[in-house]
Amino acid sequence: MAESAFAELKRRTLVKSLLWRVIGIVWTWVGAYCIIMIVPPTSRNAPIIATLIVIYHHSTRTIMYYFYERIWAAISWGKYDLREGSYRPMSRSDLLIWTFSTLAAVGFIVFLVLFVAPLVTR
């Protein structure tokens, strides 16, 4: 198998990792919330809820991760070209999009924790 002509910069790896964590937190929280709401009160017990959440989490996240990596493979930002010895820096518009997206994701998580979670525990 041929070696790749690109290496990944640390900041690209960091952004990919943090973004995947945010996606995972939101996806698992939304899924767990929906599962708790769907299961009838007479059937609600910890083992059933936990089993449904695990099945949901791992089956959907495997598919999501495949597409997540395929999308990142198409993004050239943060890849170091080993042949040329250079990398493509993030443009101002890319930086604004990343900043806004990150703030929106963090804001959504804060909203879920502060406003939605108390409604579930009532």
C-alpha positions as CSV (number, residue, x, y, z in Angstrom):
1,M,0.0,0.0,0.0
2,A,1.3,3.4,-0.9
3,E,2.2,5.9,1.8
4,S,0.2,9.1,2.1
5,A,1.7,12.3,0.8
6,F,0.1,14.2,3.7
7,A,0.5,14.3,7.4
8,E,-2.1,15.8,9.8
9,L,-1.2,18.8,11.9
10,K,-1.8,18.7,15.6
11,R,-4.4,21.5,15.4
12,R,-6.4,19.6,12.8
13,T,-6.4,16.5,15.0
14,L,-7.5,18.6,18.0
15,V,-10.3,20.2,16.1
16,K,-11.5,16.9,14.7
17,S,-11.4,15.3,18.2
18,L,-13.2,18.2,19.9
19,L,-15.9,18.4,17.2
20,W,-16.5,14.6,17.4
21,R,-16.9,14.9,21.1
22,V,-19.4,17.7,20.8
23,I,-21.4,15.8,18.1
24,G,-21.3,12.7,20.4
25,I,-22.5,14.6,23.5
26,V,-25.4,16.1,21.6
27,W,-26.3,12.9,19.7
28,T,-26.2,10.8,22.8
29,W,-28.2,13.3,24.9
30,V,-30.9,13.7,22.3
31,G,-31.1,9.9,21.8
32,A,-31.3,9.2,25.5
33,Y,-33.9,11.8,26.0
34,C,-36.1,10.4,23.2
35,I,-35.7,6.9,24.5
36,I,-36.7,7.9,28.0
37,M,-39.8,9.7,26.6
38,I,-40.7,6.8,24.3
39,V,-40.5,4.0,26.9
40,P,-43.8,3.7,28.7
41,P,-43.7,4.6,32.5
42,T,-44.7,1.0,33.4
43,S,-41.6,-0.4,31.6
44,R,-39.1,2.2,32.8
45,N,-36.3,0.6,34.7
46,A,-32.6,1.2,34.6
47,P,-31.5,-2.0,32.7
48,I,-34.0,-1.5,29.9
49,I,-33.2,2.2,29.5
50,A,-29.5,1.5,29.6
51,T,-29.7,-1.3,27.0
52,L,-31.7,0.8,24.6
53,I,-29.3,3.8,25.0
54,V,-26.3,1.5,24.3
55,I,-27.9,0.0,21.3
56,Y,-28.9,3.4,19.9
57,H,-25.5,5.0,20.7
58,H,-23.2,2.4,19.2
59,S,-25.3,1.5,16.2
60,T,-25.8,5.1,15.0
61,R,-22.4,6.4,16.0
62,T,-20.6,3.8,13.9
63,I,-22.4,5.0,10.8
64,M,-21.9,8.6,11.7
65,Y,-18.2,8.2,12.3
66,Y,-17.8,6.7,8.8
67,F,-19.3,9.7,7.2
68,Y,-17.5,12.1,9.6
69,E,-14.1,10.7,8.5
70,R,-15.1,10.8,4.8
71,I,-16.0,14.5,5.2
72,W,-12.8,15.3,6.9
73,A,-10.8,13.4,4.2
74,A,-12.1,15.9,1.7
75,I,-11.1,18.9,3.8
76,S,-7.5,20.1,3.1
77,W,-7.1,22.4,6.0
78,G,-4.5,21.2,8.5
79,K,-2.9,18.7,6.2
80,Y,0.9,19.0,5.8
81,D,2.1,18.2,2.3
82,L,5.2,16.0,2.7
83,R,6.3,16.4,-0.9
84,E,6.2,20.2,-0.9
85,G,6.9,20.8,2.8
86,S,3.9,23.2,3.2
87,Y,0.4,23.3,4.6
88,R,-2.7,25.2,3.8
89,P,-3.5,27.7,6.6
90,M,-7.1,28.3,7.6
91,S,-8.7,31.2,5.8
92,R,-10.5,34.0,7.6
93,S,-13.9,32.7,6.3
94,D,-13.0,29.2,7.5
95,L,-12.0,30.6,10.9
96,L,-15.3,32.5,11.2
97,I,-17.3,29.4,10.3
98,W,-15.4,27.2,12.7
99,T,-15.7,29.8,15.5
100,F,-19.4,30.3,15.0
101,S,-20.1,26.5,14.7
102,T,-18.2,25.8,17.9
103,L,-19.9,28.6,19.8
104,A,-23.3,27.4,18.5
105,A,-22.6,23.8,19.5
106,V,-21.4,24.8,23.0
107,G,-24.5,27.1,23.4
108,F,-26.8,24.3,22.4
109,I,-25.2,22.0,25.0
110,V,-25.5,24.7,27.7
111,F,-29.2,25.2,26.7
112,L,-29.8,21.4,27.0
113,V,-28.1,21.3,30.4
114,L,-29.7,24.4,31.9
115,F,-33.2,24.4,30.4
116,V,-34.1,21.0,29.0
117,A,-32.5,18.7,31.6
118,P,-34.5,20.2,34.5
119,L,-37.8,19.5,32.6
120,V,-36.8,15.8,32.3
121,T,-36.1,15.5,36.1
122,R,-39.5,16.9,37.1
